[in-house]
Amino acid sequence: MNITIIGGGNMGGATARGLAQGAVAPENLTVSDPSQATLDSIHQFCEKIRTTSDNAAAAKEADIVIVAVKPWLVEPVLEGILPVLDLKRQLLVLIAAGVDFAHIRSYIHNDSCPLFRIIPNTAIAIRESLTLMSVDKATQEQTALIKNLFDHLGHTVLIEERLMTEGTAVTSCGIAYAFQYIKAAMQGAIELGFYPKTAQEMIDQTIVGAIRLMEANHSIPDEEIYKVCTPGGVTIKGLNEMAAKGFDDAVISGLKKAAGR
């Protein structure tokens, strides 16, 4: 199976690096990008990954074509490779926020081929992304194939395309919100008397432990929260103070704002 990634920047490059670590043979992976420095970086990571600046040549022989470019570049990139695409044989995957299936089909002049939209977050660089995936006119086997590829880069959730914007707010934007909590907690810990390095170490592991605990127990946040809340204890006092200061409302409002609500 030959895979071509058009766009070797942050998302495209991270996808290539991740896939080359077990999902596909590196020699079956091609990255196309106009920047020689970007291609050199990919080649330096793994010299078996093929690199080129010719999008059409890269796309022609691929079984899967992944277009990972800025939204405003999707149309010219697709128009550039359209003459060599065989969408009866190839699968086309788009990693570009805000470009829906209707727009993609208008660019490729094809109303029936399978299409996939993918939205990772920046943790894709270490193969820990929460990746959103929407599908249009693909078989179960085709869907499973693409999902399995991106599961090598973290965890992939299949959602309806109508929820892509909202999902992006929760996951792709959401990773920044998680960092914001860590930053705020660090500031609080420093004020309480801890050195920054110690504060970050404490908070990072607390976050990781919370996630792993829910996964292990197949639980929801409330269940784990109330296990910690001794009646009259310090945990519930802290939670109530955060709620009084608008913590929950701020998170919900921020997500809705990012989703354009």
N, C-alpha and C positions, 0 to 999 in steps of 0.2 A: 504494500500500500504506500503510494507516494503522496506526501502532503506538501503543499506549497503555502507559505505564509507571506502575504504581501504586506509589507510594513514591519520593519525590525526594531521599532521604538520600544517604549516601556512595555506595553501590553504584548505586541507581536514578538519582541525579543524574549520576554519572560515566557511566553507560550512555547517558543522554539526550544529554549533551554530546558523547560520542564518536560516537554514531550521527548526530548532526546535522552532523558534519563530513565528510560524503561518502557515508555509507551510505544515508540516506534524506533526502528533502527536509524541512527543519525544520518546514514548515507541515503535514506529515503526521504529526507527532510530538506526542503529548499526554502531559503529566505531571500526575498527580493526587497531592495530598498535603494533609493537614490543616493544615500550617504555612504561613501566608502568607509568612513570611520565606524559607522554602525555595523557594516558588514564585517569589517576587521574584528570588531568586538565579538560578534557571533562566531567567527572562525577561530578566534583565540580561545573561546570557551570550548569549542569542539571542532577540530579541523575536518571532521567527516561530514559536518553539515554543509550542504552546497549553498553558495551565495551568488547573487547576481543583481544587477541593476535593471534587468530586462523583465518587466512584469509579465508580458505576454509569453515569453519563452518559458518562464517559470511556471505559469499557469497551464500551459498547453498539455504537459504530460502528467499532471497531477490527478489523483483520484479524489482528493479533497483540497479545495482552495479556500484558505482562510484569509479574509481581507481585514486587516487590523490597522486602520488608519483613522485620522481625525474625521469627524462627521462630514466636514465640507470637502473632503477629498474622496469620499465614497463614489460619488457620481463619475468624476473623471477617471478614477482607477477602474471602475467597472466598465466604462465605455472603452477604455484602452485594452482590456483583456477580452471583451465580448467576442471579437472575431475568432478567437481561438478556443473559447469555451464550448464544451460539449455537455450541456446540462441534462442530457439523457443518461450520461455515464458519470459525470462528476457531481460532487456535493459542494454546495456553496455556503460558506459560513461567514457571517459578518460580526466583527467586534467593533462596534461604533455606536455610541449612545445617541438616541433620538432619531435614528434612521429606521423607519418601520418597514414592514414587508411591502406595503403598497408602494412606497418610494423605491425600494429595491427592484420590485417587478417593473416599475416604469423605466428604470435604468437599463434592465437586461431584456426588456420586451418579451417576457415569458410569464405566462399566468399559471403554469402547471408544474414547474419543476420544484423539487424539495428545496426549502430554504431554512436556514438556522440563524437565529440571533443569539449572541453570547455577550453577557456583561460580567466580567470578573471584577475583583477588587485588587488592590496593589499587593496583597499577600500572595498573588499568583507567582511573584518573583521567588518565593520560597516554597512553592507548591502547597500553599495553605489557603487558597482563595475560596471564598463562597461565590460561586459562579451561577448566574441566572441564565436560563436557556429557554427560548421560545422556538416553536417549530411550526412550519406551515407546509402542508401537503407532503409530508414525509411518512414513510412506513415505520412501523415499530422497530424493524431491524436497523434502518437508517438512523432513527432517533437514538437507539441504544448504542450504536457505533460512535456517534458524536458525543453523547453523554459520557461514555466510557473514556474517551480521549481526555475530556476536561476533568473527569474525576481523578486522573493522574496528577492534576494540578490543584487538588484540594477536594472540594465537595460541590457537586452540581445539583441545582434545584430546577426542575421543570415547571414553568409557570405560563399562564396565558399572556399573550403579547399585550393585552390591554392593561396589564399590571406591571409592565416593564419599567415605566417611569417611577412608580411607587416602590418597586423592588430595588431600583437603583438608589433611591433615597435611603432605604433601610440597609443595604449591603455595601454598595460601591462608595456612596457618601458615608455610610454608617461606620466604616472603619476609621474615618477621621473623627467621628463623634466618640468612638471608643477611646481613641488617643486623647481626646479632650477631657474625658473623665479621668484618665490616668494622670494627665497633667494637673488637673484640679486636685486630685487626691494627693499627688506629690507636694503641691503647694501647701495643703493642709498638714501633711506629715512633717514638712520642714518647719512650719510654724509651731508644731508640737515638740520640735527639738531634734529631729533626725537630720542627718546629712543627706544631701540629694541622692547620692549613689545608693545609700542604704534605703532611703524612701522608695526609690524606683524598684529596687530588688524586692522589697516587701510587697509592693502593690502589684508588680508584674506577676509574681507567683500567686498572689491572692486571686487575680483575675483568671489565670490559667487553671488554678484549682477549682474555682467556681464552675467553670465550663466543664471540666472533666467530671466533677461531681454530678452535675445534671445529666451528663451523658451516661455515666455509670449507673445512676439510679433511674434513668428514663423519667425524670421528674420535670416539673415546671418551676420557674423562679419562686413563686409563692410558697411552695412546699419546703424549699430549702431555706427561704428567708425565715419562716416561722419556727424552724428547728433551732435557729440561732437566737430568737427573740425570747429570752427569759422574761416572765412577767415583772414589770418594774425595773428591768435591766437597762444597761447602757445602749444595747443595740437598737431597741425600739425607740429609745429617746433620740438617738441619732437619726433613725429613719423618719420619725415624725418631724424633726427639725428640718431635714432635707425637703420633705413634702411641704412643710409650711413656707419654705423659701422658694417653692415653685419647681423643684427638681423634675417631677414627673411631667408637669405641664410644659416645662421648657423642652424636654426631650420630644414629647409628642408634637408640640408646635414646630420644633425644628425639622422633624421628619416631614410634616405636612407642608412646610414652606419649601423644602427641597424638592418635594413631589409636585409643587405648583398648585397646592390646594389652598 
